[in-house]
């Protein structure tokens, strides 16, 4: 039985949900349309160089504006499918069927679901909980991230899980779900201390020099 918020049990399968929402090529293309607007910004330097060169060559401001607009539009039209293609392989959820004792699994990606595989294909599930703890005197709280790795035959799939969950609770739920199929579920916690910010050496040396000269 699913006992973790990320594991949702339905009538036919138990799903490990990384990101909720529709899937499919059309939806993936639509969701990539907005972020693709940043492509012209990322490629802004070459565009500005073209505008600068045209200005030096004596082109009118209206001509420069039109050319820059055309270049930005082409960059967007190139960036949109490129971004959609790169996100197509993102895993949104993992489905285990039937819901009680799974015999099959499949990965559901942004572009659509993969084929069903025997659950024996899944050799191991590795959960890595990385905790960045505050140094002494740090007012910022600890930050925790949780990553999941599926060790399949011939391939490893890695995905970041939503923040705010209980890693041990998720590991126990996955063990209860996949243990009868012989799948090993491992939880590893890595703790590091946040680096203490270094003082501005130039400011410190400057302040020392001023203090020294004032004392003279």
PyMOL commands that set and color helices and strands:
alter all, ss='L'
color gray80, all
select helices_A, chain A and resi 25-35+38-42+44-56+61-87+119-121+167-181+201-215
alter helices_A, ss='H'
color red, helices_A
select strands_A, chain A and resi 7-9+14-17+91-97+104-109+112-113+117-118+122-133+143-152+155-161+184-193
alter strands_A, ss='S'
color yellow, strands_A
deselect
rebuild
show_as cartoon
